[in-house]
Amino acid sequence: MLQAAQGFKPCAMIFALSMKHYLTAFFLLFLISCNSSNQDSAQEDGSYPTNNNLVLEILKEQESPVIDTVLSNPRKYEVQILYTQIDRDSANKPTFTEHAYGVNPNNYFYPASAIKLPIAVLALEKLNELHIEGLTKYSTMLTDSAYEGQTRVTADTTSASGKPSVAHYIKKLLLTSDNDAYNRLYEFLGQQYINDKLANKGYEDIHIVHRLAIVNNAEQNRNTNPVVFYDNAKILYQQDLVSSPNDYRYGESIMKGKGYIENDSLIEQPKDFGQNNYISVANLQAILKAVLFPEAVPAQNRFNLTEDDYKFLYQYMSQLPRETAYPNYSADSTYYDSYVKFFIYGNTHERMPDNIRIFNKIGMAYGYLIDNAYIVDLDHQVEFLLTAIIYVNEDQIFNDDQYEYDEIGLPFMANLGQAMLEYEIERPRNHKPDLSKFELKYDKK
């Protein structure tokens, strides 16, 4: 995908030219100006593209060296931020006001684990649409293999029953961003179901086309495993190998960086992300909004979920690893409170206070950091949506594990979340929200 022309100084060029070439230069400048992306090109004042200045104003109020560093070169860090204010009326009905900074669907970023939320939601929807008596998210789900590269699953020792299920996969996917859990739900759904369903719901320009953290070629990803659902020894539903008849890959070359590591060797050419997953910032937040506020989005955009499904998602989108018995994460210090909560806390390992709950799904790979969140402060009775991405890959080499996550990426996400929370606490509202829907009990389970 072509990148828009960057900061361009016509005066310097024109003075460097003789009068003989003045008209030619002017014409070329005019063409470049007309063909540059309106959203991606620099604004008249030289600022980064934004639909208003609120996000920028809030960030500039912070005394944060990392924010200063990022804002001094937002194109380098590929920053996109979508902040949505939520205001309630006297009946607690929400209205949403979006404020964007750098958001552009034409600016590709690798979504990593951020695409796991729509997969979890679609897995619940598919179960509901099967209309099979006794089949639930808690039913035992066994995965078979029938194509090159596929693997089987017959047990899950981290679950209370010792068996895998859609519910347990979703728990692991949300609590610690488990890749295998995502892969098993991807296999249950299949490429065609995933992409056609999302497109039919109005979430266009989404391409979810591969498993995560394992090396499969395009054909292997188009073919998804057989699965069987059981209730004790009774087969409730059986699905054979599914092969997608369509090619849902992005299709265009999206060249990024200067090189990448493959088979322990450096390939000195840009990496092509055209065959990778893709979802825009706007769609990430739109799907999150549809899950959290289904009554407030058009019917077409909603998911076919039960009340229990929604409660289940809210529970594990916001629950912390230490609050969970199955899987038992408490013995592993890797899974600190903010392990998958980038906003506000970043890479700090401090205990999160009970009054702040973050309903979210993050992503981290190839130097990209993504957080897609609904944040509530129950003490101050504030709520807002925040979706952001930042790219931190100074050497522009992929797969070398040399990314500035701890130095820049995570501190920026933390500062961004803190800045927005502070602003929200001070922001006047006509009506305090009733957040009882999101005041959950986190008993270990």
Phi and psi in degrees as a GROMACS rama.xvg file:
@    title "Ramachandran Plot"
@    xaxis  label "Phi"
@    yaxis  label "Psi"
@TYPE xy
-70.9746  139.674  LEU-2
-91.3176  142.653  GLN-3
-69.387  155.135  ALA-4
-61.858  139.67  ALA-5
-103.145  172.42  GLN-6
-19.8331  111.7  GLY-7
-129.701  129.496  PHE-8
-116.504  87.1456  LYS-9
-62.6965  -36.3656  PRO-10
-60.7542  -45.4126  CYS-11
-61.2201  -40.297  ALA-12
-66.4628  -43.3025  MET-13
-68.8836  -40.3804  ILE-14
-66.6193  -25.5152  PHE-15
-77.28  -14.154  ALA-16
-97.44  154.518  LEU-17
-75.8668  160.704  SER-18
-60.4784  -26.1786  MET-19
-59.3896  -32.3278  LYS-20
-103.401  8.58401  HIS-21
-59.3315  -49.516  TYR-22
-64.5526  -38.7451  LEU-23
-62.3741  -44.6215  THR-24
-63.2588  -43.1428  ALA-25
-59.5069  -42.3914  PHE-26
-64.6421  -41.4447  PHE-27
-65.0228  -41.0745  LEU-28
-61.7823  -40.0845  LEU-29
-61.0786  -44.1504  PHE-30
-63.3195  -45.0049  LEU-31
-62.0003  -42.5893  ILE-32
-60.6014  -42.2296  SER-33
-70.5453  -30.2951  CYS-34
-92.7145  -7.10513  ASN-35
-75.384  147.48  SER-36
-64.784  130.797  SER-37
-61.5747  -36.7213  ASN-38
-80.7389  -33.1096  GLN-39
-93.8373  -22.0688  ASP-40
-75.2063  160.257  SER-41
-64.4081  146.621  ALA-42
-76.6392  171.772  GLN-43
-59.0849  -33.309  GLU-44
-90.8353  8.41611  ASP-45
84.3927  1.93187  GLY-46
-78.8266  168.326  SER-47
-74.8579  149.615  TYR-48
-59.8896  135.011  PRO-49
-159.373  150.361  THR-50
-84.0601  -13.6819  ASN-51
-163.716  179.556  ASN-52
-102.909  8.13228  ASN-53
-62.3835  -48.3908  LEU-54
-58.6738  -45.49  VAL-55
-62.4434  -41.7245  LEU-56
-62.8154  -42.2002  GLU-57
-63.5232  -44.2713  ILE-58
-67.1457  -36.6393  LEU-59
-69.7529  -17.8566  LYS-60
-74.6381  -16.4836  GLU-61
-81.0265  140.339  GLN-62
-93.404  77.5937  GLU-63
-133.349  114.168  SER-64
-58.8711  -36.2938  PRO-65
-70.4543  -36.6753  VAL-66
-65.2135  -42.0806  ILE-67
-60.0404  -42.5275  ASP-68
-61.2583  -46.537  THR-69
-69.1648  -43.9856  VAL-70
-69.7057  -19.5707  LEU-71
-73.5676  -18.9104  SER-72
-150.969  64.8056  ASN-73
-63.8861  -27.3223  PRO-74
-67.9793  -40.081  ARG-75
-59.2234  -41.7202  LYS-76
-91.0991  0.376045  TYR-77
50.4428  42.6362  GLU-78
-69.884  131.817  VAL-79
-134.446  129.183  GLN-80
-133.618  129.458  ILE-81
-124.803  109.008  LEU-82
-109.616  125.371  TYR-83
-121.954  117.969  THR-84
-78.456  144.839  GLN-85
-121.346  121.847  ILE-86
-119.905  138.145  ASP-87
-107.528  147.973  ARG-88
-92.5617  -172.515  ASP-89
-64.8866  -19.7173  SER-90
-97.2794  10.3452  ALA-91
71.8375  15.0405  ASN-92
-75.6238  129.509  LYS-93
-86.8866  147.215  PRO-94
-124.828  151.327  THR-95
-121.702  135.006  PHE-96
-125.34  116.103  THR-97
-90.7846  142.609  GLU-98
-132.639  119.187  HIS-99
-114.708  147.85  ALA-100
-136.008  115.453  TYR-101
74.7301  4.93321  GLY-102
-74.153  124.52  VAL-103
-154.713  115.433  ASN-104
-64.1321  -16.0298  PRO-105
-84.2467  -6.57176  ASN-106
-94.4506  97.67  ASN-107
-65.6118  137.535  TYR-108
-135.862  148.931  PHE-109
-78.4593  118.506  TYR-110
-77.2151  -15.5851  PRO-111
50.1206  -131.48  ALA-112
-76.0654  -5.85022  SER-113
-62.8831  -22.6702  ALA-114
-80.0196  -0.556066  ILE-115
-71.2457  -28.8483  LYS-116
-61.53  -52.2116  LEU-117
-59.5253  -30.9491  PRO-118
-66.634  -43.3035  ILE-119
-61.4044  -43.7606  ALA-120
-66.4551  -42.5036  VAL-121
-66.9686  -32.1193  LEU-122
-62.6025  -40.906  ALA-123
-66.8229  -41.5036  LEU-124
-63.0074  -41.8732  GLU-125
-62.6103  -42.4878  LYS-126
-58.1176  -43.1885  LEU-127
-65.4269  -36.3993  ASN-128
-75.173  -19.7362  GLU-129
-70.0862  -25.566  LEU-130
52.6644  47.5396  HIS-131
-106.924  123.929  ILE-132
-60.4078  129.196  GLU-133
88.7286  -13.3137  GLY-134
-84.7506  118.322  LEU-135
-135.654  176.386  THR-136
-65.7553  -16.3901  LYS-137
-93.6533  -5.26698  TYR-138
-64.1402  145.337  SER-139
-62.4231  129.852  THR-140
-120.113  113.4  MET-141
-105.827  136.536  LEU-142
-110.324  130.623  THR-143
-105.131  -176.092  ASP-144
-131.349  140.738  SER-145
-149.662  14.2967  ALA-146
-152.377  156.252  TYR-147
-53.5646  129.433  GLU-148
90.4856  -9.43404  GLY-149
-80.8144  151.341  GLN-150
-129.478  159.245  THR-151
-101.621  156.49  ARG-152
-136.249  122.371  VAL-153
-122.448  -7.57028  THR-154
-153.699  159.977  ALA-155
-145.105  100.798  ASP-156
-71.2978  -9.56708  THR-157
-86.6475  -7.76436  THR-158
-94.4323  159.894  SER-159
-62.4358  -34.4077  ALA-160
-88.4387  -14.5128  SER-161
81.6557  4.17724  GLY-162
-120.051  149.459  LYS-163
-76.4043  153.336  PRO-164
-156.181  162.931  SER-165
-58.8338  -43.583  VAL-166
-59.7297  -44.9713  ALA-167
-70.2224  -36.5696  HIS-168
-61.05  -43.5904  TYR-169
-64.1985  -41.4277  ILE-170
-54.8751  -51.1652  LYS-171
-65.6247  -38.2854  LYS-172
-61.9602  -40.2578  LEU-173
-85.7517  -37.3771  LEU-174
-72.9624  -39.7477  LEU-175
-137.128  11.7045  THR-176
59.7419  43.7419  SER-177
-61.3181  124.048  ASP-178
-72.8193  -40.8703  ASN-179
-63.2888  -37.0346  ASP-180
-60.7466  -44.2195  ALA-181
-60.3561  -46.0347  TYR-182
-59.6827  -39.7566  ASN-183
-68.9934  -35.0562  ARG-184
-73.3629  -37.3655  LEU-185
-57.4629  -42.0888  TYR-186
-69.333  -37.4058  GLU-187
-63.3118  -38.47  PHE-188
-81.5782  -49.9606  LEU-189
85.4681  151.109  GLY-190
-57.0489  -46.6293  GLN-191
-63.771  -46.2406  GLN-192
-59.328  -46.8961  TYR-193
-58.7572  -55.434  ILE-194
-74.5652  -38.5124  ASN-195
-67.9753  -40.4403  ASP-196
-61.1115  -47.851  LYS-197
-64.5817  -40.9828  LEU-198
-64.5644  -42.1194  ALA-199
-65.4168  -24.3928  ASN-200
-86.8481  1.77822  LYS-201
95.4204  3.00994  GLY-202
-93.7967  84.5074  TYR-203
-88.7157  168.348  GLU-204
58.9609  36.508  ASP-205
-110.927  133.712  ILE-206
-130.6  101.294  HIS-207
-110.123  105.149  ILE-208
-132.182  4.35517  VAL-209
-154.159  157.88  HIS-210
-70.2092  169.957  ARG-211
-116.516  146.855  LEU-212
67.5345  10.5571  ALA-213
-133.496  153.835  ILE-214
-94.509  108.154  VAL-215
-125.96  145.992  ASN-216
-83.5548  175.453  ASN-217
-59.5996  -40.3625  ALA-218
-68.03  -38.5451  GLU-219
-64.4484  -36.5674  GLN-220
-73.4124  -25.4018  ASN-221
-73.341  -21.7573  ARG-222
-103.872  122.659  ASN-223
-117.529  149.342  THR-224
-62.0928  152.684  ASN-225
-67.6085  145.037  PRO-226
-135.441  151.669  VAL-227
-134.835  134.742  VAL-228
-106.751  134.983  PHE-229
-123.473  152.458  TYR-230
-122.317  102.423  ASP-231
57.0393  -118.892  ASN-232
-97.0888  -0.934339  ALA-233
-88.0566  127.958  LYS-234
-77.1431  122.859  ILE-235
-93.6896  -38.2179  LEU-236
-157.099  137.046  TYR-237
-129.304  130.421  GLN-238
-125.961  122.358  GLN-239
-76.4047  175.709  ASP-240
-53.0549  135.524  LEU-241
-116.335  129.792  VAL-242
-115.404  121.506  SER-243
-66.0889  126.938  SER-244
-78.5867  -12.9579  PRO-245
-114.899  159.505  ASN-246
-102.533  109.466  ASP-247
-98.647  8.73924  TYR-248
-67.38  156.903  ARG-249
-56.3864  -42.2529  TYR-250
93.4246  -33.9901  GLY-251
-91.0925  155.921  GLU-252
-74.7781  129.713  SER-253
-123.691  94.3251  ILE-254
-88.4829  126.272  MET-255
-132.819  145.914  LYS-256
74.6158  -167.744  GLY-257
-112.373  -18.8784  LYS-258
-176.676  177.281  GLY-259
-156.834  155.582  TYR-260
-91.7197  129.1  ILE-261
-140.569  124.527  GLU-262
52.7961  44.3657  ASN-263
65.5927  13.1292  ASP-264
-119.48  145.927  SER-265
-84.5766  122.046  LEU-266
-96.5223  111.922  ILE-267
-87.6255  66.6262  GLU-268
-158.091  156.476  GLN-269
-57.5317  149.664  PRO-270
-86.5815  136.417  LYS-271
-93.8482  114.873  ASP-272
-95.7823  9.75448  PHE-273
-63.974  -19.233  GLY-274
-103.85  10.0197  GLN-275
-98.6847  168.559  ASN-276
-58.8314  153.531  ASN-277
-152.179  140.011  TYR-278
-156.006  141.603  ILE-279
-81.9961  161.961  SER-280
-58.1645  -43.4425  VAL-281
-61.3872  -42.0758  ALA-282
-70.5934  -35.9918  ASN-283
-56.0587  -49.5476  LEU-284
-72.3175  -34.1384  GLN-285
-63.0198  -40.6313  ALA-286
-68.1138  -41.5357  ILE-287
-58.8183  -44.5845  LEU-288
-62.2372  -40.5383  LYS-289
-65.178  -30.9382  ALA-290
-76.1346  -41.7122  VAL-291
-84.1125  -32.5119  LEU-292
-130.799  59.5417  PHE-293
-58.7505  -32.2189  PRO-294
-71.1502  -14.4362  GLU-295
-103.048  2.53742  ALA-296
-116.202  157.636  VAL-297
-57.588  150.105  PRO-298
-54.5768  -37.645  ALA-299
-60.435  -32.8473  GLN-300
-83.9443  -5.82042  ASN-301
-83.1178  161.379  ARG-302
-105.323  150.745  PHE-303
-83.7562  81.7147  ASN-304
-121.333  152.676  LEU-305
-87.0448  167.371  THR-306
-59.5271  -38.1075  GLU-307
-66.944  -35.0679  ASP-308
-61.3164  -45.8946  ASP-309
-61.0793  -45.7422  TYR-310
-61.405  -39.3273  LYS-311
-61.8695  -46.755  PHE-312
-63.799  -45.0846  LEU-313
-60.033  -40.5582  TYR-314
-56.8273  -53.263  GLN-315
-90.3939  -12.568  TYR-316
-71.0346  -26.7601  MET-317
-111.996  -16.3267  SER-318
-70.6499  152.047  GLN-319
-101.916  154.233  LEU-320
-53.9857  -40.5822  PRO-321
-68.2605  -15.0633  ARG-322
-92.1164  10.5963  GLU-323
-119.66  134.272  THR-324
-92.4125  -38.6697  ALA-325
-129.334  110.354  TYR-326
-66.7487  156.388  PRO-327
-92.2468  102.472  ASN-328
-95.6418  -6.52086  TYR-329
-63.8923  -26.8726  SER-330
-80.8718  -8.58993  ALA-331
-109.722  111.078  ASP-332
-67.4589  -11.6593  SER-333
-59.3559  -35.0309  THR-334
-95.4374  65.6209  TYR-335
-72.0099  171.834  TYR-336
-54.9391  -43.2088  ASP-337
-96.2144  22.9984  SER-338
-55.4585  -38.9336  TYR-339
-125.233  33.9843  VAL-340
-129.345  90.3994  LYS-341
-78.7659  -39.5475  PHE-342
-66.5774  141.504  PHE-343
76.4192  -42.7945  ILE-344
-109.435  -25.0195  TYR-345
54.9576  -125.308  GLY-346
-102.453  15.7245  ASN-347
-76.3649  150.707  THR-348
-106.372  17.3912  HIS-349
-71.2359  156.617  GLU-350
-71.9888  132.161  ARG-351
-78.2452  139.413  MET-352
-69.9161  152.175  PRO-353
-68.444  -23.7317  ASP-354
-77.1947  -17.8994  ASN-355
-105.504  124.918  ILE-356
-125.456  135.859  ARG-357
-119.038  113.795  ILE-358
-96.8476  105.983  PHE-359
-155.046  176.278  ASN-360
-147.677  126.708  LYS-361
-102.714  171.908  ILE-362
-147.212  146.274  GLY-363
-153.463  112.461  MET-364
-172.036  150.097  ALA-365
56.5905  23.2168  TYR-366
91.2418  -3.36555  GLY-367
-93.5599  134.366  TYR-368
-118.438  131.219  LEU-369
-132.695  137.845  ILE-370
-135.263  136.588  ASP-371
-130.441  105.005  ASN-372
-141.068  150.023  ALA-373
-111.44  120.78  TYR-374
-113.61  130.536  ILE-375
-125.78  140.566  VAL-376
-115.347  104.313  ASP-377
-70.4774  -28.0954  LEU-378
-69.639  -41.9969  ASP-379
-94.1682  -4.25155  HIS-380
55.5574  53.4537  GLN-381
-125.098  155.797  VAL-382
-151.266  147.851  GLU-383
-164.711  160.592  PHE-384
-103.976  139.92  LEU-385
-146.141  124.519  LEU-386
-128.704  131.424  THR-387
-151.251  151.216  ALA-388
-133.419  148.892  ILE-389
-143.974  147.008  ILE-390
-116.656  122.729  TYR-391
-129.268  92.7644  VAL-392
-147.433  77.3218  ASN-393
-58.3338  -41.1533  GLU-394
-84.1638  -4.95887  ASP-395
60.6438  26.3291  GLN-396
-111.564  128.363  ILE-397
-93.0657  148.29  PHE-398
73.2817  13.3811  ASN-399
-97.473  1.52272  ASP-400
59.3767  24.7403  ASP-401
-111.109  78.2112  GLN-402
-122.146  150.903  TYR-403
-93.8333  51.035  GLU-404
-63.576  -51.6253  TYR-405
-75.8464  -31.0849  ASP-406
-79.7352  -38.366  GLU-407
-127.792  -51.6158  ILE-408
-60.2095  -57.3119  GLY-409
-69.6023  -41.185  LEU-410
-60.0143  -36.9266  PRO-411
-63.5148  -45.4359  PHE-412
-61.0275  -40.7805  MET-413
-63.857  -47.7955  ALA-414
-63.7158  -38.9162  ASN-415
-60.9873  -49.3787  LEU-416
-61.3252  -41.4685  GLY-417
-63.6408  -42.7558  GLN-418
-62.0685  -44.2226  ALA-419
-69.1985  -38.0594  MET-420
-64.5338  -44.5166  LEU-421
-60.851  -42.0885  GLU-422
-63.9498  -42.6561  TYR-423
-64.9782  -36.7018  GLU-424
-63.6891  -34.4849  ILE-425
-88.8281  -16.245  GLU-426
-69.7791  126.871  ARG-427
-69.7803  144.647  PRO-428
-132.828  145.429  ARG-429
-74.0652  -30.4517  ASN-430
-139.873  131.028  HIS-431
-70.2166  138.419  LYS-432
-74.1892  147.687  PRO-433
-91.5153  108.098  ASP-434
-102.146  17.5719  LEU-435
-58.5559  -29.611  SER-436
-58.945  -28.041  LYS-437
-109.612  11.1264  PHE-438
-93.5912  96.0951  GLU-439
-107.293  159.069  LEU-440
-95.1862  130.85  LYS-441
-110.989  54.9095  TYR-442
-68.6964  142.006  ASP-443
-60.5861  119.805  LYS-444
